[in-house]
């Protein structure tokens, strides 16, 4: 009888201990990049989980055809849904002194538990874009839109979308 009670107690403890374990977190990680005649974007990363969302814009590298002497620049990442732009990350730089701004380098990061686009955005189903608006010293404005190639890096057979 004592053996049956002890076995039942051990079984009950194991069952209750198993109930307290949380489901493994669903983590999806994507990388993205893109290139045109004026610039390239590399090392972009998107991390989607039930706890936090991270969007890192990567590195912008201007090429020879990129306008010289840029005095203002606006960089925006967005995805298209139903003909509307859903902005993921956007920032602008304007030099009020007339000097040039450096457009090369880190494009920024946003993260948090409650990103509006966390549950709506599927990087493989929705096209991801980068838009760059730059103005040079003469006041001429240049607008570039670049579709980005997205690859899922968390799955066994990595998928990609352009």
C-alpha positions as CSV (number, residue, x, y, z in Angstrom):
1,X,0.0,0.0,0.0
2,X,2.8,2.4,0.9
3,X,4.5,1.7,-2.4
4,X,1.3,2.5,-4.3
5,X,0.8,5.7,-2.4
6,X,4.5,6.7,-3.0
7,X,4.2,5.8,-6.7
8,X,1.0,7.8,-7.0
9,X,2.6,10.8,-5.2
10,X,5.6,10.7,-7.5
11,X,3.3,10.5,-10.6
12,X,1.3,13.4,-9.2
13,X,4.5,15.5,-8.7
14,X,5.7,14.8,-12.2
15,X,2.3,15.7,-13.7
16,X,2.1,18.9,-11.8
17,X,5.8,19.8,-12.5
18,X,5.0,19.3,-16.2
19,X,2.0,21.6,-16.1
20,X,4.1,24.5,-15.0
21,X,6.4,24.4,-18.0
22,X,5.7,27.0,-20.7
23,X,5.5,26.1,-24.3
24,X,8.8,26.7,-26.2
25,X,8.8,30.3,-27.5
26,X,8.1,30.6,-31.3
27,X,11.2,32.5,-32.5
28,X,11.5,33.6,-36.2
29,X,14.6,35.3,-37.5
30,X,15.0,36.8,-40.9
31,X,17.8,38.6,-42.7
32,X,17.4,41.0,-45.6
33,X,19.5,42.9,-48.1
34,X,19.1,44.8,-51.3
35,X,21.2,46.7,-53.9
36,X,20.7,49.1,-56.8
37,X,23.0,51.4,-58.8
38,X,23.2,54.1,-56.1
39,X,23.6,52.1,-52.8
40,X,23.3,48.7,-51.1
41,X,21.8,47.6,-47.8
42,X,23.3,44.6,-46.0
43,X,23.0,42.8,-42.7
44,X,19.4,43.7,-42.0
45,X,17.7,41.5,-39.3
46,X,14.1,40.9,-38.2
47,X,13.4,38.9,-35.1
48,X,9.8,38.0,-34.3
49,X,8.8,36.3,-31.0
50,X,5.9,36.2,-28.7
51,X,7.9,38.3,-26.2
52,X,9.7,40.9,-28.3
53,X,10.1,42.1,-31.8
54,X,13.4,43.5,-33.2
55,X,14.0,45.3,-36.5
56,X,17.5,46.2,-37.4
57,X,17.9,48.1,-40.7
58,X,21.4,47.0,-41.4
59,X,24.2,49.0,-43.1
60,X,23.8,51.4,-46.0
61,X,26.7,51.7,-48.4
62,X,26.6,54.4,-51.1
63,X,28.0,53.7,-54.5
64,X,29.7,56.0,-57.1
65,X,26.3,57.0,-58.6
66,X,25.0,58.2,-55.2
67,X,24.6,62.0,-55.1
68,X,27.5,64.0,-53.6
69,X,27.1,66.6,-50.9
70,X,23.8,65.4,-49.4
71,X,22.4,68.0,-46.9
72,X,19.3,66.0,-45.8
73,X,18.3,62.4,-45.9
74,X,15.2,60.4,-44.9
75,X,15.4,56.6,-44.6
76,X,12.2,54.5,-44.3
77,X,11.6,50.7,-44.1
78,X,8.1,49.6,-44.9
79,X,6.0,46.7,-46.1
80,X,3.1,47.0,-48.6
81,X,-0.3,45.7,-47.5
82,X,-3.4,46.4,-49.5
83,X,-1.7,49.3,-51.4
84,X,-0.8,51.1,-48.1
85,X,2.7,51.6,-46.8
86,X,3.1,50.1,-43.2
87,X,6.2,51.8,-41.8
88,X,8.5,49.6,-39.7
89,X,11.3,52.1,-39.1
90,X,11.9,55.6,-40.3
91,X,14.4,58.4,-39.5
92,X,15.6,61.6,-41.0
93,X,18.8,63.7,-40.8
94,X,19.0,67.4,-41.8
95,X,22.0,69.6,-41.4
96,X,20.9,73.2,-40.7
97,X,24.4,74.6,-41.1
98,X,24.7,73.8,-44.8
99,X,27.3,71.1,-44.3
100,X,26.9,67.6,-45.7
101,X,25.4,64.7,-43.8
102,X,26.9,61.2,-43.9
103,X,24.3,58.8,-45.3
104,X,26.6,55.7,-45.0
105,X,26.4,53.3,-42.1
106,X,24.0,52.0,-39.5
107,X,20.3,52.4,-40.5
108,X,19.0,52.1,-36.9
109,X,17.0,49.6,-34.8
110,X,13.7,49.4,-33.1
111,X,12.6,46.8,-30.6
112,X,10.0,46.2,-28.0
113,X,7.3,43.9,-26.7
114,X,4.4,45.7,-28.3
115,X,5.4,46.7,-31.8
116,X,2.2,47.4,-33.8
117,X,3.3,45.3,-36.8
118,X,4.5,42.3,-34.8
119,X,1.5,40.1,-35.4
120,X,0.6,41.6,-38.8
121,X,3.9,41.4,-40.6
122,X,5.0,38.2,-42.4
123,X,8.4,39.0,-44.0
124,X,8.1,36.2,-46.5
125,X,4.5,37.0,-47.6
126,X,4.6,40.8,-47.7
127,X,7.1,42.7,-49.8
128,X,9.7,44.6,-47.7
129,X,10.9,48.0,-49.1
130,X,13.5,50.6,-48.3
131,X,12.9,54.2,-49.4
132,X,15.6,56.8,-49.3
133,X,15.0,60.5,-50.0
134,X,18.1,62.7,-50.2
135,X,18.6,66.4,-51.0
136,X,21.9,67.8,-52.2
137,X,23.4,71.2,-51.7
138,X,21.8,72.6,-54.8
139,X,18.3,71.6,-53.5
140,X,17.8,68.7,-55.9
141,X,15.8,65.9,-54.3
142,X,16.5,62.2,-55.1
143,X,14.0,59.5,-54.3
144,X,15.0,55.8,-54.3
145,X,12.8,52.8,-53.6
146,X,14.5,49.5,-53.2
147,X,12.7,46.1,-52.8
148,X,14.6,44.0,-50.3
149,X,15.3,40.3,-50.4
150,X,14.2,38.5,-47.2
151,X,15.5,35.1,-46.1
152,X,14.3,33.2,-43.1
153,X,17.3,31.8,-41.2
154,X,15.5,30.0,-38.4
155,X,14.0,27.1,-40.4
156,X,15.7,23.9,-41.6
157,X,15.2,24.7,-45.3
158,X,15.6,28.5,-45.4
159,X,13.0,30.2,-47.5
160,X,13.4,33.5,-49.3
161,X,11.2,36.2,-50.9
162,X,12.3,39.1,-53.1
